[in-house]
Amino acid sequence: MMINRKVLFWIVGSISLVIVSAVVIVYFVPEKLPKGKISSIQDTKSKGTILIDYSKPSFRKRLWLLAEKKVILNTYVSHGKNSGLIYARDFSNTENSLKSCTGRFITSEIYYGDHGLSMRVIGLDSTNSNAFKRDIVFHSAEYATKRFLLSNGYLGRSHGCFVTSPKDNKKIIDFARNNGPLTLIVMK
């Protein structure tokens, strides 16, 4: 039995539309702030908050920069190499673990290092108290860009640092520079 050419075009067109729609939704539509997790940021005294939700896969926008409860930026952020491939599942506060850590942080010194413009963070909880000693910082890398994501299906991974695209890294660090230390909350 031979399939009619019109039917075949309709089937191929429908499948293509579904695939394109899924790509647009996954890669280009902003993420909503996680409900029920927003209450943890309402008590902060800093002028801004960075919220990272590692329960989401690396191909989703899981970092929000907030000021006065308004979203300034929603973007992609990498996780530690030994925390998992697409999902961050394993976390550690141990040096040389190459894993991400969770909890509350405060942003600190801004500097130029091996990865260009960077910003240190200080861990405030037992789950991240070694972050400063471990050199867990915000920096940029090409493996955290939309181009890398579209080529590989997920972001590259760091040694535990919060890595974003060069453009977004600059926005985050400039915001911190102009508004004083920011609160960083990393959830799993």
Summary of the structure (lengths in Angstrom):
residues: 188
radius of gyration: 18.9
end to end distance: 52.7
largest distance: 70.6
contacts: 585
relative contact order: 0.19
helix: 29%
strand: 27%
